[in-house]
Amino acid sequence: MSNTIEIKVPDIGDFSDIPVIEVLVSEGDQVSAEDGLVTLESDKATMEVPAPEAGTIREMKLKLDDLVSEGDVVAVLELAATGDSVPVENDDSSAGEPEIESDSVEPEPEQDSRPEPETDSEPAVEQPSQNLPRVIGLEAVDPAKVPYASPVIRRFARELGVDLGRVAGSGSKGRITREDVSGFVKSVMAGAAAPQAATAGIGGLNLDFPSLPEFDFSRYGDIEKQSLTRIQKISAGHLHRNWVGIPHVTQNDQADITDMEAFRLANADEAIAQGFKLTPLVFLIKAMVASLKKFPQFNASLDSDGETLILKKYFNVGIAVDTPEGLMVPVITECDRKGIMELGAELAEISGRAREKKLKPQDIQGGCISISSLGGIGGTGFTPIINAPEVAILGVSRSSMKPVWDGESFKPRLMLPLSLSYDHRVIDGAVAARFTRFLASRLEDLRRLTL
Protein backbone atom coordinates (compact mmCIF):
# COMPACT_ATOMS: atom_id res chain seq x y z
CA MET A 1 0.00 0.00 0.00
CA SER A 2 1.46 3.32 -1.05
CA ASN A 3 2.12 6.08 1.42
CA THR A 4 1.99 9.70 0.25
CA ILE A 5 3.04 12.92 1.93
CA GLU A 6 2.73 16.58 1.10
CA ILE A 7 6.02 18.45 0.72
CA LYS A 8 5.60 22.02 1.92
CA VAL A 9 7.69 25.18 1.70
CA PRO A 10 9.77 25.10 4.91
CA ASP A 11 10.83 27.94 7.19
CA ILE A 12 12.41 30.51 4.85
CA GLY A 13 12.96 33.28 7.34
CA ASP A 14 11.12 36.58 7.02
CA PHE A 15 10.30 36.12 3.33
CA SER A 16 6.85 35.75 1.73
CA ASP A 17 5.44 35.71 -1.81
CA ILE A 18 8.72 34.34 -3.19
CA PRO A 19 8.64 33.51 -6.92
CA VAL A 20 9.33 30.02 -8.24
CA ILE A 21 12.12 30.48 -10.80
CA GLU A 22 12.76 26.80 -11.61
CA VAL A 23 10.72 23.60 -11.48
CA LEU A 24 13.27 20.79 -11.33
CA VAL A 25 11.00 17.71 -11.49
CA SER A 26 7.82 16.56 -13.19
CA GLU A 27 4.97 14.30 -12.16
CA GLY A 28 6.06 10.67 -12.31
CA ASP A 29 9.73 11.43 -11.65
CA GLN A 30 11.57 9.34 -9.10
CA VAL A 31 13.60 11.33 -6.59
CA SER A 32 16.02 10.59 -3.79
CA ALA A 33 16.17 12.30 -0.42
CA GLU A 34 17.61 15.84 -0.76
CA ASP A 35 16.95 16.03 -4.52
CA GLY A 36 15.80 19.54 -5.42
CA LEU A 37 12.16 19.95 -6.44
CA VAL A 38 11.79 23.68 -7.08
CA THR A 39 14.04 26.73 -6.81
CA LEU A 40 12.84 29.89 -5.08
CA GLU A 41 14.46 33.31 -5.36
CA SER A 42 14.20 36.15 -2.86
CA ASP A 43 16.19 39.38 -2.79
CA LYS A 44 18.65 37.80 -0.35
CA ALA A 45 19.01 34.21 -1.50
CA THR A 46 18.22 31.54 -4.03
CA MET A 47 16.93 28.37 -2.38
CA GLU A 48 16.14 24.84 -3.47
CA VAL A 49 13.32 23.01 -1.69
CA PRO A 50 14.51 19.39 -1.49
CA ALA A 51 12.61 16.13 -1.19
CA PRO A 52 12.66 14.92 2.44
CA GLU A 53 12.63 11.25 1.43
CA ALA A 54 12.96 9.03 -1.62
CA GLY A 55 9.90 8.33 -3.71
CA THR A 56 7.87 9.25 -6.78
CA ILE A 57 6.34 12.65 -7.56
CA ARG A 58 2.61 12.01 -7.88
CA GLU A 59 1.47 15.62 -8.19
CA MET A 60 3.21 18.98 -8.61
CA LYS A 61 1.36 21.82 -6.93
CA LEU A 62 3.59 24.64 -8.20
CA LYS A 63 4.53 25.97 -11.61
CA LEU A 64 7.02 28.52 -12.89
CA ASP A 65 6.47 32.09 -11.58
CA ASP A 66 4.07 31.03 -8.81
CA LEU A 67 4.44 33.04 -5.60
CA VAL A 68 4.84 30.97 -2.44
CA SER A 69 5.22 31.44 1.29
CA GLU A 70 6.07 29.16 4.20
CA GLY A 71 3.64 26.23 4.43
CA ASP A 72 2.51 26.21 0.80
CA VAL A 73 2.37 22.72 -0.74
CA VAL A 74 5.09 22.07 -3.31
CA ALA A 75 4.28 18.52 -4.37
CA VAL A 76 2.71 15.23 -3.33
CA LEU A 77 5.32 12.50 -2.89
CA GLU A 78 4.62 8.78 -2.87
CA LEU A 79 7.24 7.32 -0.59
CA ALA A 80 9.41 4.48 -1.78
CA ALA A 81 8.46 1.14 -0.23
CA THR A 82 10.74 -0.09 2.55
CA GLY A 83 13.76 -1.86 1.09
CA ASP A 84 13.22 -0.41 -2.37
CA SER A 85 15.98 1.61 -3.91
CA VAL A 86 15.48 4.66 -6.04
CA PRO A 87 17.98 5.25 -8.83
CA VAL A 88 20.18 8.17 -7.92
CA GLU A 89 21.37 10.40 -10.72
CA ASN A 90 24.43 12.56 -10.48
CA ASP A 91 23.71 15.62 -8.35
CA ASP A 92 25.05 18.56 -10.32
CA SER A 93 24.70 20.79 -7.28
CA SER A 94 27.60 19.10 -5.51
CA ALA A 95 29.37 16.45 -7.64
CA GLY A 96 32.45 17.75 -9.31
CA GLU A 97 31.99 21.19 -7.79
CA PRO A 98 35.21 23.12 -7.22
CA GLU A 99 36.28 23.40 -3.64
CA ILE A 100 35.47 26.65 -1.87
CA GLU A 101 38.44 28.84 -1.15
CA SER A 102 37.51 29.69 2.41
CA ASP A 103 39.30 32.77 3.63
CA SER A 104 42.13 32.49 6.15
CA VAL A 105 45.36 34.14 7.16
CA GLU A 106 47.86 31.29 7.46
CA PRO A 107 51.34 32.08 6.14
CA GLU A 108 51.50 29.00 3.88
CA PRO A 109 47.96 27.94 3.02
CA GLU A 110 47.03 25.11 0.71
CA GLN A 111 44.19 27.17 -0.73
CA ASP A 112 43.41 29.87 1.75
CA SER A 113 43.94 27.96 4.99
CA ARG A 114 40.36 27.89 6.13
CA PRO A 115 39.56 24.48 7.65
CA GLU A 116 38.65 21.84 5.11
CA PRO A 117 34.86 21.71 5.12
CA GLU A 118 33.50 18.68 6.93
CA THR A 119 30.67 16.53 5.75
CA ASP A 120 27.43 17.96 7.01
CA SER A 121 26.78 16.04 10.18
CA GLU A 122 23.40 17.50 11.11
CA PRO A 123 20.83 14.93 12.26
CA ALA A 124 18.30 13.79 9.73
CA VAL A 125 15.08 15.81 9.71
CA GLU A 126 12.18 13.75 10.93
CA GLN A 127 9.24 15.85 9.74
CA PRO A 128 9.11 16.50 5.99
CA SER A 129 7.33 19.81 6.55
CA GLN A 130 10.35 21.01 8.53
CA ASN A 131 12.88 20.08 5.87
CA LEU A 132 15.04 23.15 5.30
CA PRO A 133 15.86 24.66 1.90
CA ARG A 134 19.36 24.76 0.49
CA VAL A 135 20.53 28.31 0.10
CA ILE A 136 22.52 28.67 -3.12
CA GLY A 137 23.61 32.25 -2.65
CA LEU A 138 23.00 35.35 -0.64
CA GLU A 139 23.94 38.90 0.09
CA ALA A 140 22.99 40.53 3.38
CA VAL A 141 21.05 43.72 2.81
CA ASP A 142 19.46 46.52 4.80
CA PRO A 143 15.68 46.14 4.21
CA ALA A 144 15.15 49.83 4.99
CA LYS A 145 17.26 50.81 1.98
CA VAL A 146 15.83 48.34 -0.57
CA PRO A 147 13.39 49.73 -3.19
CA TYR A 148 9.78 49.02 -2.21
CA ALA A 149 8.53 46.51 -4.80
CA SER A 150 7.04 43.04 -4.90
CA PRO A 151 9.08 40.01 -6.07
CA VAL A 152 7.07 39.97 -9.33
CA ILE A 153 7.99 43.59 -10.06
CA ARG A 154 11.63 42.91 -9.15
CA ARG A 155 11.72 40.02 -11.61
CA PHE A 156 10.05 42.18 -14.27
CA ALA A 157 12.64 44.93 -13.69
CA ARG A 158 15.55 42.46 -13.89
CA GLU A 159 14.27 41.13 -17.21
CA LEU A 160 14.27 44.67 -18.58
CA GLY A 161 17.62 45.55 -17.02
CA VAL A 162 16.08 48.30 -14.86
CA ASP A 163 17.71 49.43 -11.61
CA LEU A 164 14.74 49.83 -9.23
CA GLY A 165 16.80 52.28 -7.20
CA ARG A 166 16.25 54.77 -10.05
CA VAL A 167 12.49 54.24 -10.33
CA ALA A 168 10.02 56.45 -8.43
CA GLY A 169 7.11 54.46 -7.00
CA SER A 170 3.57 55.73 -7.51
CA GLY A 171 1.81 53.07 -5.46
CA SER A 172 0.76 53.14 -1.83
CA LYS A 173 3.61 54.33 0.43
CA GLY A 174 5.88 54.67 -2.60
CA ARG A 175 5.51 51.07 -3.78
CA ILE A 176 6.88 50.56 -7.31
CA THR A 177 4.31 49.22 -9.77
CA ARG A 178 4.61 47.57 -13.19
CA GLU A 179 3.49 50.85 -14.76
CA ASP A 180 6.30 52.70 -12.98
CA VAL A 181 8.89 50.32 -14.44
CA SER A 182 7.35 50.49 -17.91
CA GLY A 183 7.20 54.27 -17.74
CA PHE A 184 10.83 54.43 -16.71
CA VAL A 185 11.85 52.31 -19.71
CA LYS A 186 9.76 54.43 -22.09
CA SER A 187 11.30 57.65 -20.78
CA VAL A 188 14.81 56.30 -21.27
CA MET A 189 14.04 55.06 -24.79
CA ALA A 190 12.52 58.44 -25.62
CA GLY A 191 15.76 60.11 -24.60
CA ALA A 192 14.29 61.85 -21.56
CA ALA A 193 16.15 62.20 -18.30
CA ALA A 194 15.54 59.12 -16.19
CA PRO A 195 13.22 59.86 -13.25
CA GLN A 196 14.91 59.57 -9.88
CA ALA A 197 13.40 57.84 -6.90
CA ALA A 198 13.26 59.90 -3.74
CA THR A 199 15.14 57.14 -1.95
CA ALA A 200 17.79 56.63 -4.62
CA GLY A 201 20.38 58.21 -2.40
CA ILE A 202 21.13 58.20 1.28
CA GLY A 203 19.54 60.73 3.57
CA GLY A 204 17.22 61.96 0.80
CA LEU A 205 20.03 62.68 -1.68
CA ASN A 206 19.42 61.82 -5.33
CA LEU A 207 22.56 60.39 -6.88
CA ASP A 208 22.24 60.77 -10.65
CA PHE A 209 25.21 59.16 -12.38
CA PRO A 210 25.66 59.32 -16.16
CA SER A 211 25.25 56.00 -17.90
CA LEU A 212 28.34 54.21 -19.17
CA PRO A 213 28.76 54.48 -22.95
CA GLU A 214 28.24 51.42 -25.12
CA PHE A 215 31.39 49.80 -26.51
CA ASP A 216 31.82 47.37 -29.38
CA PHE A 217 34.82 45.48 -28.04
CA SER A 218 34.78 43.08 -30.99
CA ARG A 219 36.24 45.89 -33.11
CA TYR A 220 39.57 45.33 -31.42
CA GLY A 221 39.74 41.54 -31.47
CA ASP A 222 37.99 38.30 -30.55
CA ILE A 223 35.72 38.39 -27.53
CA GLU A 224 33.65 35.92 -25.52
CA LYS A 225 30.58 36.75 -23.46
CA GLN A 226 30.06 35.05 -20.12
CA SER A 227 26.95 35.60 -18.02
CA LEU A 228 27.28 36.48 -14.36
CA THR A 229 25.84 33.97 -11.93
CA ARG A 230 22.46 34.77 -10.45
CA ILE A 231 24.06 35.55 -7.09
CA GLN A 232 26.61 37.85 -8.70
CA LYS A 233 23.78 39.75 -10.36
CA ILE A 234 21.93 40.11 -7.08
CA SER A 235 25.08 41.04 -5.18
CA ALA A 236 26.14 43.65 -7.72
CA GLY A 237 23.34 46.03 -6.83
CA HIS A 238 23.83 45.62 -3.10
CA LEU A 239 27.59 46.17 -3.31
CA HIS A 240 27.14 49.23 -5.49
CA ARG A 241 24.53 50.65 -3.12
CA ASN A 242 26.73 50.05 -0.08
CA TRP A 243 29.78 51.61 -1.74
CA VAL A 244 27.93 54.68 -2.99
CA GLY A 245 25.62 55.13 -0.01
CA ILE A 246 28.08 54.59 2.85
CA PRO A 247 31.06 56.93 3.32
CA HIS A 248 33.82 54.33 3.57
CA VAL A 249 37.14 55.00 5.28
CA THR A 250 39.77 52.27 5.69
CA GLN A 251 42.15 52.14 8.66
CA ASN A 252 45.27 49.98 8.14
CA ASP A 253 47.41 48.43 10.87
CA GLN A 254 49.58 45.39 11.57
CA ALA A 255 49.47 42.81 14.34
CA ASP A 256 52.48 40.85 15.56
CA ILE A 257 51.08 37.29 15.57
CA THR A 258 54.38 35.48 16.18
CA ASP A 259 53.29 34.14 19.57
CA MET A 260 49.74 33.47 18.38
CA GLU A 261 51.03 31.39 15.49
CA ALA A 262 53.27 29.39 17.84
CA PHE A 263 50.27 28.71 20.10
CA ARG A 264 48.14 27.71 17.12
CA LEU A 265 50.72 25.23 15.84
CA ALA A 266 51.18 23.79 19.33
CA ASN A 267 47.45 22.97 19.47
CA ALA A 268 47.00 21.97 15.83
CA ASP A 269 47.17 18.22 16.51
CA GLU A 270 44.49 18.43 19.19
CA ALA A 271 42.17 20.18 16.75
CA ILE A 272 42.85 17.62 14.02
CA ALA A 273 42.02 14.85 16.49
CA GLN A 274 38.63 16.53 16.93
CA GLY A 275 38.10 16.62 13.17
CA PHE A 276 38.97 20.17 12.11
CA LYS A 277 41.90 22.49 11.45
CA LEU A 278 42.74 25.25 13.90
CA THR A 279 43.18 28.32 11.70
CA PRO A 280 44.15 31.90 12.60
CA LEU A 281 40.62 32.97 11.74
CA VAL A 282 39.21 31.66 15.03
CA PHE A 283 41.65 33.87 16.96
CA LEU A 284 40.51 36.83 14.87
CA ILE A 285 36.91 36.08 15.84
CA LYS A 286 37.78 36.06 19.56
CA ALA A 287 39.80 39.26 19.23
CA MET A 288 36.91 40.84 17.34
CA VAL A 289 34.47 40.03 20.17
CA ALA A 290 36.80 41.63 22.72
CA SER A 291 37.08 44.72 20.51
CA LEU A 292 33.31 45.01 20.06
CA LYS A 293 32.87 44.94 23.82
CA LYS A 294 35.44 47.69 24.24
CA PHE A 295 34.00 49.83 21.39
CA PRO A 296 30.22 49.19 21.29
CA GLN A 297 29.60 51.69 18.46
CA PHE A 298 31.14 49.08 16.12
CA ASN A 299 28.54 46.53 17.27
CA ALA A 300 25.70 48.67 15.98
CA SER A 301 23.55 49.62 13.00
CA LEU A 302 22.29 52.98 11.85
CA ASP A 303 18.50 53.18 12.04
CA SER A 304 16.51 53.93 8.89
CA ASP A 305 15.96 57.51 10.09
CA GLY A 306 19.71 58.08 9.79
CA GLU A 307 19.74 59.70 13.22
CA THR A 308 19.60 56.80 15.67
CA LEU A 309 22.23 54.18 16.46
CA ILE A 310 20.97 50.70 17.38
CA LEU A 311 23.46 49.13 19.80
CA LYS A 312 23.49 45.32 19.88
CA LYS A 313 24.09 43.27 23.02
CA TYR A 314 24.95 40.06 21.16
CA PHE A 315 28.13 39.12 19.30
CA ASN A 316 27.62 37.40 15.95
CA VAL A 317 30.45 37.50 13.40
CA GLY A 318 29.97 37.00 9.65
CA ILE A 319 32.72 35.24 7.70
CA ALA A 320 33.00 36.08 4.00
CA VAL A 321 33.38 32.93 1.88
CA ASP A 322 34.15 32.93 -1.83
CA THR A 323 32.22 30.22 -3.70
CA PRO A 324 31.78 29.38 -7.39
CA GLU A 325 28.24 30.78 -7.17
CA GLY A 326 29.32 34.07 -5.59
CA LEU A 327 30.06 35.64 -2.23
CA MET A 328 28.41 34.11 0.85
CA VAL A 329 28.59 35.45 4.40
CA PRO A 330 27.47 32.81 6.92
CA VAL A 331 27.21 34.06 10.49
CA ILE A 332 28.68 32.40 13.57
CA THR A 333 26.47 33.30 16.53
CA GLU A 334 27.19 33.84 20.23
CA CYS A 335 30.93 34.07 19.63
CA ASP A 336 31.40 35.54 23.11
CA ARG A 337 30.21 32.29 24.69
CA LYS A 338 32.44 29.92 22.70
CA GLY A 339 36.06 28.94 23.14
CA ILE A 340 38.75 28.65 20.48
CA MET A 341 38.19 24.94 19.84
CA GLU A 342 34.41 25.28 19.71
CA LEU A 343 34.68 28.14 17.23
CA GLY A 344 37.13 26.12 15.13
CA ALA A 345 34.74 23.18 14.95
CA GLU A 346 31.78 25.40 14.09
CA LEU A 347 33.78 27.21 11.43
CA ALA A 348 34.64 23.87 9.80
CA GLU A 349 31.04 22.70 9.99
CA ILE A 350 29.50 25.82 8.50
CA SER A 351 32.14 25.86 5.76
CA GLY A 352 31.14 22.31 4.88
CA ARG A 353 27.48 23.25 4.62
CA ALA A 354 28.35 26.30 2.52
CA ARG A 355 30.29 24.07 0.14
CA GLU A 356 27.36 21.67 -0.15
CA LYS A 357 24.81 24.50 -0.50
CA LYS A 358 23.05 23.49 2.69
CA LEU A 359 23.09 26.75 4.60
CA LYS A 360 19.80 27.54 6.30
CA PRO A 361 18.22 31.00 6.09
CA GLN A 362 19.06 31.65 9.74
CA ASP A 363 22.73 30.91 8.99
CA ILE A 364 23.01 34.17 7.04
CA GLN A 365 21.11 36.48 9.37
CA GLY A 366 21.89 38.50 12.49
CA GLY A 367 25.53 39.44 11.83
CA CYS A 368 27.11 42.27 13.83
CA ILE A 369 30.35 42.69 11.89
CA SER A 370 32.08 40.74 9.11
CA ILE A 371 35.61 39.46 8.48
CA SER A 372 36.94 39.09 4.94
CA SER A 373 40.24 37.23 4.83
CA LEU A 374 42.43 37.01 1.74
CA GLY A 375 45.45 35.76 3.66
CA GLY A 376 45.43 32.45 1.88
CA ILE A 377 45.85 34.21 -1.46
CA GLY A 378 48.18 37.13 -0.79
CA GLY A 379 48.30 40.90 -0.76
CA THR A 380 49.34 43.51 1.76
CA GLY A 381 46.01 45.30 2.21
CA PHE A 382 42.67 46.13 0.58
CA THR A 383 39.44 48.05 1.16
CA PRO A 384 36.58 45.67 1.97
CA ILE A 385 33.05 46.96 1.30
CA ILE A 386 30.86 47.26 4.40
CA ASN A 387 28.11 44.66 4.60
CA ALA A 388 25.11 46.90 5.41
CA PRO A 389 23.39 47.25 7.83
CA GLU A 390 26.67 46.63 9.66
CA VAL A 391 28.91 49.66 10.18
CA ALA A 392 32.34 48.05 9.77
CA ILE A 393 34.17 45.12 8.19
CA LEU A 394 37.66 43.77 8.84
CA GLY A 395 39.88 42.80 5.92
CA VAL A 396 42.85 40.51 6.54
CA SER A 397 45.77 39.96 4.18
CA ARG A 398 48.72 37.53 4.12
CA SER A 399 51.04 37.57 7.11
CA SER A 400 54.78 37.81 6.50
CA MET A 401 58.05 37.89 8.42
CA LYS A 402 59.44 41.40 8.94
CA PRO A 403 62.31 42.89 10.93
CA VAL A 404 60.84 44.70 13.95
CA TRP A 405 62.86 46.98 16.24
CA ASP A 406 62.48 46.01 19.90
CA GLY A 407 64.44 48.94 21.28
CA GLU A 408 67.83 47.23 21.07
CA SER A 409 67.87 45.28 17.82
CA PHE A 410 65.77 44.11 14.90
CA LYS A 411 63.97 40.80 15.46
CA PRO A 412 62.10 38.68 12.90
CA ARG A 413 58.38 38.86 13.69
CA LEU A 414 55.33 37.48 11.87
CA MET A 415 53.21 40.52 11.01
CA LEU A 416 49.56 40.36 9.96
CA PRO A 417 48.10 43.24 7.86
CA LEU A 418 44.67 44.46 9.01
CA SER A 419 42.33 46.69 6.96
CA LEU A 420 39.26 48.02 8.76
CA SER A 421 36.59 49.74 6.64
CA TYR A 422 34.08 51.73 8.67
CA ASP A 423 31.04 53.94 8.18
CA HIS A 424 32.26 57.49 8.81
CA ARG A 425 28.73 58.64 9.65
CA VAL A 426 28.89 56.49 12.77
CA ILE A 427 32.60 56.12 13.55
CA ASP A 428 35.30 58.79 13.71
CA GLY A 429 38.83 58.15 12.46
CA ALA A 430 40.43 58.34 15.90
CA VAL A 431 38.01 55.74 17.28
CA ALA A 432 38.66 53.46 14.30
CA ALA A 433 42.43 53.72 14.86
CA ARG A 434 41.99 52.83 18.55
CA PHE A 435 39.71 49.92 17.67
CA THR A 436 42.20 48.48 15.17
CA ARG A 437 45.10 48.86 17.58
CA PHE A 438 43.10 47.28 20.39
CA LEU A 439 42.21 44.31 18.16
CA ALA A 440 45.87 43.94 17.17
CA SER A 441 46.94 43.97 20.82
CA ARG A 442 44.61 41.05 21.57
CA LEU A 443 46.16 39.04 18.75
CA GLU A 444 49.65 39.92 19.93
CA ASP A 445 49.03 38.68 23.49
CA LEU A 446 46.41 35.94 23.69
CA ARG A 447 46.31 36.26 27.47
CA ARG A 448 44.46 39.55 27.00
CA LEU A 449 41.55 37.73 25.39
CA THR A 450 40.60 36.52 28.87
CA LEU A 451 40.44 40.07 30.29
LINKASUL-V134654 format. One line per field, one symbol per residue. phi: phi as a letter, one per 40 degrees, with the letter a starting at -180 (. if undefined). burial: 1 if it has 16 or more other ideal C-beta (glycine too) atoms within 10 Angstrom, else 0. A space follows every 50 residues. Layout:
phi: ???
burial: ???
This chain:
phi: .cbbbccbcccbgccafcccbabcbbcgccbbdgccbbbbbbcbabbccc ccacibccaccbbdgcbbbdgcccabbccccdgcbbdbcccccbcgcccc cccabccbccbafcdcdccdbccccccdcccccbccaaacbcdcbcdcac dccccdccccgccccbbccbcdfgccbcccccccccccccgccccbccbc bbggccbbccccccbbcccbicbacbcccdcccccdcccccccccbccbb bbabbcbdccccccccbcccccccgaccbcccccccccccccccbcccca bccccgbbbccbbbbbbcbcbcbdchcbbcbccfccbbcdcccccccccc ccccccfbccdccbbgcbabbbbbccbigbiabccccdccbaabbbbcca cbcbcbhbacbcbcbbcbbbcbcccbbcdcccccccccccccccbccccc c
burial: 00001011110110100111001110000111111111111111111111 11111110010100010100010111101100000100000010000001 11111110100111111100000000011011111111111100111111 10110111000111111110000001100110011000000000001011 11000000000000000000000000001110011011101100110100 11111111011001000000100001111111111111111100101111 11000000000100111111111011111111101001010011111111 11111111111011101111111111100000011111111111111110 00000000000011111111111001100001001100110111010000 0
